[in-house]
Amino acid sequence: MRIGGLQKLTLLDFPGRVASTVFLCGCNLRCPFCHNASLILPERFPEGVEEKELLDFLQKRAGVLDGVCITGGEPLLYEEALGLMEKIKGLGYLVKLDTNGFFPKRLRLAVEKGLVDYVAMDYKHTQEGYPKVTGLQKVDMDAVNESIDFLLKGNCDYELRTTVVKPLHTVQDLEQMAKRLQGAKRYFLQQFVASDDVIQAGFEAYSPQEMQEMLTIVKQYVPAAQLRGV
């Protein structure tokens, strides 16, 4: 497990918290629109941060910061990530975990052991659409669905989110996805943001008006749905 970077202060990543964000390198997916290619592709991995350096920083900032976001890449790619979360919790912090949902057993374990306080899971597409948005020929949708069902049961505080990308997502796709998430406490449609660190160029964002039209359809099934980044 490599810690690829540390954002020392964020007011956005952890809802309602003053936090730091820890970036872990590596991911099991190759989403072409991913804007963190340097954290995904091994040949682009940054030199990174030592765990001791991270924990020393957090220890010094205890009482000033109240949360830590663990993101990636995909944090649950590594069993060691749970140990890191345990150490961060031991310093008195709340922990938010970002995950793609492909590691339901580790997700469940992290929640059951009290290592996370908030989970943000990416729900990327319909079952049929997952291969094209993940860069995989074969997708373990059983794992994704297990993670969704676990969160929907309210085992911990959570949000589900979809980065909406032109031309990968259509209104029909989002309607089908919303039907799957009926009863969700929080669901965000996130506007795609282009980046110099994207895995594959050529994707675009839908306009604010188009995003609003998509949200209107989604809210028929998930009334709590909201837009983000628009």
Number of C-alpha atoms within 10 A of each C-alpha: 13 18 24 20 19 17 12 15 14 17 11 11 20 23 12 10 15 16 26 24 22 21 23 27 28 24 20 15 19 19 22 17 26 24 19 19 25 19 26 23 16 12 9 13 17 14 10 15 16 12 13 9 10 16 15 10 13 22 16 11 15 13 10 10 20 18 27 28 26 28 20 25 26 25 25 28 20 17 11 12 20 19 13 15 23 18 14 21 18 12 15 15 24 21 25 25 27 23 24 25 25 24 19 21 14 18 21 17 13 20 18 12 10 14 24 26 17 19 22 23 22 20 23 24 22 19 16 10 14 19 19 16 19 19 15 14 8 9 18 13 15 13 16 21 17 17 22 20 16 15 23 20 11 11 12 17 16 20 20 24 20 21 20 24 19 15 11 14 18 13 16 13 16 21 20 15 19 23 14 16 19 17 15 22 18 18 28 20 23 18 21 22 18 16 14 10 15 18 17 15 14 10 16 16 18 19 13 13 10 12 19 16 12 21 22 16 16 26 17 14 19 22 18 15 22 17 17 15 11 15
